[in-house]
Amino acid sequence: MARMSVRDIRRRWPEAERRLAIDGEVIVTRDSRPVARIVPVVERTPSRRRRFRADEHLRWPRAFWRGKPVGPSTDEMLRRDRAESAADGHGMTNDDPQARVAAALGFTVLPPAP
């Protein structure tokens, strides 16, 4: 481990580089006290990210759900919910977002006055 002052490093950088190559580390001092450490840069090769493959991505969910009963799909649950809402007399349609929000908040939705 080599020790060099800030002034020495400024004035004799090639020597500092040689010491770094030999010792692997240079301690920088100011007033005989260590203030920094110079170490060589370790080049890391960036890891290549694998391309997304749907079949590999689905491996975990398939393994997780194997042997468990399959419930209704989201589409089927929405169909049921909308059918129940229509049967309850809410009479909401998909083109009336304000009525949907009001019903979701628990307000009674009345049809428009004639």
Backbone as CSV, one residue per row, in Angstrom:
resi,resn,N_x,N_y,N_z,CA_x,CA_y,CA_z,C_x,C_y,C_z
1,MET,0.859,-1.163,0.000,0.000,0.000,0.000,0.913,1.236,0.000
2,ALA,0.764,2.056,-1.035,1.578,3.258,-1.164,0.853,4.441,-0.538
3,ARG,1.643,5.368,0.000,1.085,6.594,0.577,1.690,7.774,-0.149
4,MET,0.834,8.685,-0.591,1.305,9.896,-1.277,0.461,11.064,-0.801
5,SER,1.091,12.223,-0.717,0.343,13.416,-0.323,-0.433,13.941,-1.529
6,VAL,-1.391,14.794,-1.249,-2.187,15.411,-2.310,-1.256,16.156,-3.262
7,ARG,-0.302,16.848,-2.707,0.639,17.621,-3.523,1.470,16.716,-4.419
8,ASP,1.961,15.591,-3.861,2.756,14.657,-4.656,1.937,14.078,-5.810
9,ILE,0.715,13.759,-5.536,-0.133,13.181,-6.595,-0.356,14.198,-7.706
10,ARG,-0.594,15.457,-7.338,-0.780,16.496,-8.365,0.466,16.671,-9.211
11,ARG,1.594,16.670,-8.566,2.847,16.935,-9.280,3.392,15.712,-10.004
12,ARG,3.177,14.510,-9.428,3.791,13.311,-9.996,2.739,12.230,-10.249
13,TRP,1.762,12.560,-11.058,0.681,11.618,-11.336,1.184,10.318,-11.971
14,PRO,2.115,10.355,-12.931,2.595,9.079,-13.497,3.159,8.130,-12.436
15,GLU,3.853,8.677,-11.451,4.371,7.828,-10.380,3.222,7.228,-9.568
16,ALA,2.191,8.027,-9.307,1.025,7.527,-8.567,0.353,6.399,-9.341
17,GLU,0.269,6.540,-10.665,-0.309,5.467,-11.482,0.530,4.195,-11.426
18,ARG,1.831,4.332,-11.470,2.697,3.157,-11.371,2.520,2.448,-10.025
19,ARG,2.490,3.232,-8.955,2.303,2.640,-7.626,0.939,1.950,-7.512
20,LEU,-0.050,2.576,-8.125,-1.389,1.978,-8.114,-1.378,0.638,-8.838
21,ALA,-0.675,0.580,-9.973,-0.596,-0.671,-10.724,0.150,-1.742,-9.940
22,ILE,1.169,-1.346,-9.200,1.977,-2.315,-8.453,1.286,-2.735,-7.157
23,ASP,0.876,-1.744,-6.351,0.332,-2.027,-5.023,-1.179,-2.275,-5.016
24,GLY,-1.875,-1.777,-6.033,-3.323,-1.963,-6.076,-4.092,-0.939,-5.275
25,GLU,-3.378,-0.017,-4.608,-4.064,0.985,-3.795,-3.074,2.085,-3.439
26,VAL,-3.529,3.325,-3.468,-2.705,4.461,-3.042,-3.511,5.239,-2.012
27,ILE,-2.915,5.436,-0.844,-3.549,6.228,0.208,-3.106,7.676,0.015
28,VAL,-4.084,8.575,-0.067,-3.807,9.999,-0.234,-3.811,10.638,1.150
29,THR,-2.761,11.402,1.432,-2.643,12.026,2.757,-2.612,13.542,2.635
30,ARG,-3.075,14.184,3.678,-2.972,15.643,3.836,-2.526,15.866,5.269
31,ASP,-1.419,16.565,5.438,-0.832,16.763,6.767,-0.582,15.429,7.464
32,SER,-0.092,14.472,6.707,0.255,13.127,7.193,-0.945,12.319,7.678
33,ARG,-2.142,12.763,7.369,-3.336,12.019,7.755,-4.019,11.502,6.487
34,PRO,-4.464,10.261,6.479,-5.129,9.733,5.294,-6.474,10.431,5.071
35,VAL,-6.698,10.871,3.835,-7.963,11.550,3.504,-8.715,10.843,2.382
36,ALA,-8.018,10.016,1.613,-8.693,9.324,0.508,-7.907,8.083,0.135
37,ARG,-8.536,7.259,-0.653,-7.899,6.044,-1.134,-8.180,5.939,-2.629
38,ILE,-7.155,5.726,-3.405,-7.307,5.543,-4.849,-7.158,4.064,-5.129
39,VAL,-8.159,3.494,-5.764,-8.148,2.078,-6.116,-8.451,1.948,-7.604
40,PRO,-7.994,0.896,-8.240,-8.285,0.728,-9.661,-9.771,0.447,-9.892
41,VAL,-10.239,0.862,-11.043,-11.633,0.629,-11.417,-11.776,-0.816,-11.848
42,VAL,-12.773,-1.468,-11.322,-13.054,-2.841,-11.709,-14.168,-2.791,-12.746
43,GLU,-13.812,-3.157,-13.957,-14.802,-3.151,-15.027,-15.733,-4.343,-14.866
44,ARG,-16.999,-4.057,-14.767,-17.982,-5.133,-14.696,-18.651,-5.249,-16.052
45,THR,-18.783,-6.439,-16.495,-19.504,-6.625,-17.745,-20.987,-6.603,-17.423
46,PRO,-21.725,-5.769,-18.116,-23.158,-5.708,-17.815,-23.833,-7.034,-18.172
47,SER,-24.652,-7.490,-17.266,-25.343,-8.740,-17.529,-26.444,-8.487,-18.552
48,ARG,-26.527,-9.345,-19.514,-27.553,-9.196,-20.533,-28.873,-9.653,-19.962
49,ARG,-29.857,-8.808,-20.123,-31.187,-9.188,-19.674,-31.790,-10.123,-20.704
50,ARG,-32.390,-11.143,-20.213,-33.019,-12.079,-21.124,-34.292,-11.479,-21.689
51,ARG,-34.576,-11.832,-22.900,-35.794,-11.347,-23.530,-36.998,-11.931,-22.814
52,PHE,-38.084,-11.159,-22.800,-39.316,-11.629,-22.182,-39.914,-12.730,-23.048
53,ARG,-40.198,-13.832,-22.417,-40.859,-14.921,-23.120,-42.094,-15.300,-22.318
54,ALA,-43.242,-15.203,-22.961,-44.508,-15.438,-22.268,-44.598,-16.854,-21.711
55,ASP,-44.095,-17.835,-22.453,-44.209,-19.208,-21.962,-43.392,-19.412,-20.682
56,GLU,-42.212,-18.769,-20.577,-41.430,-18.862,-19.350,-42.094,-18.080,-18.219
57,HIS,-42.704,-16.963,-18.567,-43.369,-16.130,-17.562,-44.561,-16.867,-16.954
58,LEU,-45.258,-17.650,-17.751,-46.449,-18.348,-17.267,-46.131,-19.617,-16.488
59,ARG,-44.862,-19.996,-16.439,-44.496,-21.222,-15.741,-44.881,-21.178,-14.264
60,TRP,-44.597,-20.060,-13.592,-44.902,-19.975,-12.165,-46.404,-20.000,-11.899
61,PRO,-47.229,-19.164,-12.568,-48.670,-19.243,-12.273,-49.264,-20.625,-12.554
62,ARG,-48.795,-21.261,-13.618,-49.313,-22.602,-13.911,-48.952,-23.577,-12.796
63,ALA,-47.717,-23.500,-12.315,-47.299,-24.395,-11.238,-48.044,-24.061,-9.946
64,PHE,-48.299,-22.780,-9.705,-48.969,-22.362,-8.484,-50.420,-22.843,-8.460
65,TRP,-51.124,-22.719,-9.588,-52.541,-23.052,-9.628,-52.802,-24.520,-9.948
66,ARG,-51.761,-25.305,-10.199,-51.950,-26.710,-10.543,-52.666,-27.427,-9.405
67,GLY,-53.739,-28.112,-9.736,-54.466,-28.895,-8.748,-55.487,-28.111,-7.948
68,LYS,-55.537,-26.807,-8.130,-56.512,-26.008,-7.393,-57.729,-25.768,-8.292
69,PRO,-58.912,-25.680,-7.692,-60.106,-25.478,-8.521,-60.051,-24.118,-9.219
70,VAL,-60.491,-24.120,-10.456,-60.488,-22.901,-11.246,-61.816,-22.188,-11.012
71,GLY,-61.744,-20.934,-10.619,-62.943,-20.150,-10.394,-63.394,-19.472,-11.672
72,PRO,-64.440,-18.678,-11.580,-64.918,-17.983,-12.775,-63.907,-16.933,-13.226
73,SER,-63.891,-16.673,-14.521,-62.988,-15.662,-15.055,-63.480,-14.273,-14.661
74,THR,-62.649,-13.297,-14.841,-63.028,-11.908,-14.535,-64.192,-11.485,-15.407
75,ASP,-64.168,-11.884,-16.666,-65.273,-11.537,-17.564,-66.593,-12.112,-17.057
76,GLU,-66.545,-13.368,-16.623,-67.762,-13.999,-16.121,-68.252,-13.304,-14.856
77,MET,-67.353,-12.928,-13.966,-67.761,-12.234,-12.741,-68.379,-10.875,-13.065
78,LEU,-67.823,-10.159,-14.036,-68.412,-8.880,-14.445,-69.797,-9.076,-15.041
79,ARG,-69.955,-10.102,-15.887,-71.266,-10.383,-16.473,-72.301,-10.649,-15.379
80,ARG,-71.918,-11.460,-14.398,-72.841,-11.768,-13.295,-73.203,-10.508,-12.506
81,ASP,-72.188,-9.697,-12.205,-72.413,-8.485,-11.420,-73.335,-7.527,-12.155
82,ARG,-73.114,-7.376,-13.437,-73.962,-6.468,-14.221,-75.381,-7.007,-14.337
83,ALA,-75.510,-8.326,-14.458,-76.854,-8.918,-14.526,-77.581,-8.717,-13.201
84,GLU,-76.887,-8.875,-12.082,-77.509,-8.658,-10.772,-77.916,-7.198,-10.601
85,SER,-77.082,-6.268,-11.053,-77.412,-4.849,-10.949,-78.645,-4.523,-11.768
86,ALA,-78.737,-5.104,-12.948,-79.907,-4.856,-13.794,-81.153,-5.467,-13.166
87,ALA,-81.020,-6.646,-12.534,-82.160,-7.302,-11.895,-82.623,-6.535,-10.665
88,ASP,-81.720,-5.826,-10.000,-82.072,-5.050,-8.811,-82.836,-3.786,-9.168
89,GLY,-82.894,-3.468,-10.441,-83.641,-2.290,-10.852,-82.817,-1.029,-10.910
90,HIS,-81.535,-1.156,-10.854,-80.716,0.043,-10.956,-80.833,0.657,-12.333
91,GLY,-80.948,-0.165,-13.335,-81.166,0.339,-14.683,-80.014,1.146,-15.240
92,MET,-78.833,0.918,-14.744,-77.698,1.670,-15.252,-77.236,1.082,-16.570
93,THR,-76.677,1.926,-17.387,-76.093,1.464,-18.636,-74.636,1.871,-18.652
94,ASN,-73.902,1.299,-19.564,-72.482,1.595,-19.654,-72.212,3.020,-20.087
95,ASP,-73.213,3.674,-20.703,-72.989,5.040,-21.164,-73.322,6.070,-20.091
96,ASP,-73.611,5.639,-18.869,-73.943,6.569,-17.790,-72.942,6.405,-16.647
97,PRO,-71.727,6.964,-16.794,-70.707,6.759,-15.761,-71.065,7.405,-14.430
98,GLN,-71.811,8.513,-14.448,-72.179,9.165,-13.182,-73.101,8.280,-12.367
99,ALA,-74.016,7.584,-13.042,-74.925,6.691,-12.337,-74.159,5.515,-11.739
100,ARG,-73.153,5.012,-12.448,-72.343,3.908,-11.916,-71.607,4.328,-10.659
101,VAL,-71.040,5.537,-10.676,-70.303,6.027,-9.510,-71.257,6.238,-8.348
102,ALA,-72.415,6.828,-8.619,-73.387,7.067,-7.559,-73.838,5.755,-6.932
103,ALA,-74.106,4.752,-7.749,-74.536,3.459,-7.220,-73.411,2.801,-6.428
104,ALA,-72.194,2.945,-6.889,-71.069,2.367,-6.168,-70.898,3.009,-4.805
105,LEU,-71.257,4.286,-4.686,-71.147,4.985,-3.407,-72.356,4.757,-2.510
106,GLY,-73.361,4.033,-3.017,-74.517,3.704,-2.194,-75.693,4.636,-2.352
107,PHE,-75.662,5.524,-3.334,-76.780,6.423,-3.566,-77.821,5.742,-4.438
108,THR,-79.079,6.149,-4.292,-80.130,5.633,-5.143,-80.125,6.380,-6.456
109,VAL,-80.134,5.638,-7.535,-80.096,6.247,-8.853,-81.521,6.257,-9.398
110,LEU,-82.033,7.449,-9.644,-83.375,7.585,-10.199,-83.294,7.870,-11.681
111,PRO,-84.254,7.355,-12.450,-84.248,7.663,-13.887,-84.529,9.135,-14.094
112,PRO,-84.106,9.704,-15.221,-84.371,11.118,-15.472,-85.860,11.403,-15.593
113,ALA,-86.255,12.572,-15.144,-87.676,12.963,-15.215,-88.065,13.222,-16.664
114,PRO,-89.336,12.836,-17.037,-89.757,13.045,-18.431,-90.049,14.497,-18.729
